[in-house]
Amino acid sequence: MIKTLALSALALAVIIVPAGAQAATGMAAMQYYVGTWSCSAGNVGQTPSKATATYALDSGVLQGTVLVPAQGKMTKPYAFSAATSYDSKSGRYVQTSLDNQSVWSVSYAKPWTGNTEMWMDHASSTGKLTHGTTVRTNATSFSFAGYPTLTSTTPNFKGSCTRSS
């Protein structure tokens, strides 16, 4: 559940520009994320958790961290970190992620037009490959959904983030 929050928030998680605006290309498209976001997400049908996502873009790499304090049934805080870059040879974004529960993944997304990103796992420490979508609502908010397999059409995880700074 929390991995998906972080992954989705970053890929989780990798939103470009406000809906309807001219899309930037390559890593310039990642400038949208830079700053701090207040997020709420969780498994479909359960009470969502609150989280803070922080992103910085430096030398062509978007670094993102999602922190979820202990809350509700959570007894320990959750932390997730990801790095995103643009692979110009293959024409896709690539993201590696790791959390404080030793779960890692490598995901990719083809460049997109419009306001919807589609991310697919390429490798995962769990052996289960998933996919996710992120929809840029506007300049200050986005929503995301995680799906349990590469071909699933029903999300098992949903959330949204609003820019804090």
Order of alpha helices (4+ residues) and beta strands (2+ residues): alpha-beta-beta-beta-beta-beta-beta-beta-beta-beta-beta
